[in-house]
Amino acid sequence: MRIDLDKLITQKEAAELRGCTPQAINRLVQRGSLKTVLVAGKRLVYRNEVEKFKPGVGGRPRNTPKQIDPSTRRKLSRDASNRLDKSKIFGKMRIDSDDMITQSEAARIRGVTHEAIRSLVKRGRFNVFKIGGKTFLSKREVERFKPSIGGRPRMKKPSKTKKHLR
């Protein structure tokens, strides 16, 4: 196999070309994002791969709201103020902007703490949607919510007959 050395560059040169550190190029090589060739004890990368490489989106993946479909989410993100018109459709639910409340408002309506509402949202008991990094709930859904009875089952009451030991 014939290798054209004009198409190969060192990892340091690749870093200068990309405007990053040599360690970043080394991580890409270790992950297999860039192919390398060992020439005279040096690991070289292909120039065209370095130029064509497009990094992915970094960071922790975001939690996506349950009922917003991708087309609606794109429309919301395009909205400069990240506010809804008078009403929008979220999944199969139609939500009026007057019906949207924050978790704190939901806590006040239910007479519980903010942490209790957050816990219910986390467990999936409420359908939520996020706009501009804030979590909103439907006021109707909060008002209609019926908590499930949790905890340990009750013990049976002892019978009223007395047993005498002799």
C-alpha positions as CSV (number, residue, x, y, z in Angstrom):
1,M,0.0,0.0,0.0
2,R,1.4,3.4,-1.1
3,I,1.0,6.3,1.4
4,D,1.2,9.9,0.1
5,L,3.2,11.8,2.8
6,D,1.9,15.1,1.4
7,K,-1.6,14.3,2.7
8,L,-0.4,13.5,6.2
9,I,0.3,16.0,9.0
10,T,1.4,15.7,12.6
11,Q,-1.1,16.0,15.5
12,K,0.5,19.3,16.5
13,E,-0.1,20.7,12.9
14,A,-3.6,19.3,13.0
15,A,-4.2,21.2,16.3
16,E,-2.9,24.4,14.8
17,L,-5.1,23.8,11.7
18,R,-8.2,23.3,13.8
19,G,-7.4,26.0,16.4
20,C,-7.4,23.6,19.3
21,T,-4.8,21.8,21.6
22,P,-2.8,18.8,20.6
23,Q,-4.5,16.9,23.4
24,A,-7.9,17.5,21.8
25,I,-6.6,16.0,18.5
26,N,-5.1,13.1,20.5
27,R,-8.6,12.4,22.1
28,L,-10.1,12.4,18.6
29,V,-7.5,9.9,17.5
30,Q,-8.1,7.7,20.5
31,R,-11.9,7.8,19.9
32,G,-11.4,6.8,16.3
33,S,-12.8,10.0,14.9
34,L,-9.5,10.6,13.0
35,K,-7.5,7.9,11.2
36,T,-3.8,7.8,11.8
37,V,-0.7,6.2,10.1
38,L,2.5,5.3,11.9
39,V,5.4,6.7,9.9
40,A,9.0,6.5,11.3
41,G,7.7,6.2,14.9
42,K,5.4,9.3,14.5
43,R,1.6,9.1,14.4
44,L,0.3,11.2,11.5
45,V,-3.2,12.1,10.6
46,Y,-4.8,12.8,7.2
47,R,-5.1,16.5,6.5
48,N,-8.4,16.1,4.6
49,E,-10.0,14.3,7.6
50,V,-8.9,17.1,10.0
51,E,-10.3,19.7,7.7
52,K,-13.6,17.8,7.1
53,F,-14.1,16.9,10.8
54,K,-17.2,18.4,12.4
55,P,-17.5,18.2,16.1
56,G,-20.8,17.0,17.6
57,V,-22.9,18.9,20.1
58,G,-21.2,18.6,23.5
59,G,-22.5,18.6,27.0
60,R,-25.2,16.8,28.8
61,P,-28.2,15.8,26.8
62,R,-31.2,17.9,27.5
63,N,-34.5,16.5,28.8
64,T,-37.0,17.1,26.1
65,P,-40.6,17.9,27.1
66,K,-43.0,15.0,26.8
67,Q,-45.7,16.3,24.6
68,I,-44.0,18.9,22.4
69,D,-43.4,17.3,19.0
70,P,-40.2,18.3,17.1
71,S,-42.0,20.7,14.6
72,T,-43.6,22.6,17.4
73,R,-40.3,22.7,19.4
74,R,-38.6,24.3,16.3
75,K,-41.3,26.8,16.0
76,L,-41.0,27.8,19.7
77,S,-37.2,28.1,19.5
78,R,-37.6,30.4,16.4
79,D,-39.9,32.7,18.4
80,A,-37.6,35.5,19.5
81,S,-39.2,36.1,22.9
82,N,-39.8,32.4,23.5
83,R,-43.4,33.2,24.4
84,L,-46.4,31.4,23.0
85,D,-49.2,33.0,21.1
86,K,-52.6,32.9,22.8
87,S,-52.8,29.1,22.4
88,K,-50.6,26.4,21.0
89,I,-51.0,22.7,20.5
90,F,-48.7,20.5,22.6
91,G,-49.1,16.9,21.5
92,K,-52.8,16.1,21.7
93,M,-53.4,18.8,24.3
94,R,-54.4,22.4,23.5
95,I,-53.0,24.8,26.0
96,D,-54.0,28.4,26.4
97,S,-51.3,30.8,27.6
98,D,-53.7,31.7,30.5
99,D,-53.7,27.9,31.4
100,M,-49.8,27.7,31.7
101,I,-48.5,28.0,35.3
102,T,-45.1,27.5,36.9
103,Q,-44.3,24.8,39.4
104,S,-44.4,27.4,42.2
105,E,-47.9,28.5,41.2
106,A,-49.0,24.8,41.0
107,A,-47.6,24.4,44.6
108,R,-49.7,27.3,45.8
109,I,-52.9,26.0,44.1
110,R,-52.4,22.5,45.6
111,G,-51.3,23.7,49.0
112,V,-48.0,21.8,48.9
113,T,-44.4,22.7,48.7
114,H,-42.5,23.5,45.5
115,E,-40.4,20.3,46.0
116,A,-43.5,18.2,46.1
117,I,-44.6,19.4,42.7
118,R,-41.1,19.0,41.4
119,S,-41.1,15.4,42.6
120,L,-44.4,14.7,40.9
121,V,-43.1,16.2,37.7
122,K,-39.9,14.1,38.0
123,R,-42.0,10.9,38.5
124,G,-44.1,11.7,35.4
125,R,-47.4,12.4,37.2
126,F,-47.8,15.8,35.4
127,N,-47.3,16.5,31.7
128,V,-44.9,19.4,31.4
129,F,-43.5,21.6,28.7
130,K,-40.4,23.9,28.8
131,I,-40.1,27.3,27.3
132,G,-36.9,29.3,27.6
133,G,-35.6,26.9,30.3
134,K,-38.7,27.2,32.5
135,T,-41.0,24.3,33.3
136,F,-44.7,24.9,32.8
137,L,-47.8,22.8,33.8
138,S,-51.4,23.0,32.7
139,K,-53.5,24.7,35.4
140,R,-56.4,22.4,34.6
141,E,-54.3,19.3,35.0
142,V,-53.0,20.6,38.4
143,E,-56.5,21.3,39.6
144,R,-57.8,17.9,38.5
145,F,-54.9,16.0,39.9
146,K,-55.9,13.3,42.4
147,P,-52.9,12.0,44.4
148,S,-52.6,8.2,44.7
149,I,-52.6,6.8,48.2
150,G,-49.1,5.6,48.8
151,G,-47.2,4.1,51.6
152,R,-47.4,0.8,53.4
153,P,-50.7,-1.0,53.4
154,R,-52.7,-0.8,56.6
155,M,-52.5,-3.5,59.2
156,K,-55.7,-5.5,59.8
157,K,-57.3,-4.7,63.1
158,P,-57.1,-7.4,65.7
159,S,-60.4,-9.2,66.3
160,K,-62.4,-8.2,69.3
161,T,-62.6,-11.7,70.8
162,K,-60.4,-12.2,73.8
163,K,-58.4,-15.3,74.2
164,H,-57.9,-16.5,77.7
165,L,-54.8,-18.5,78.5
166,R,-55.2,-21.2,81.1
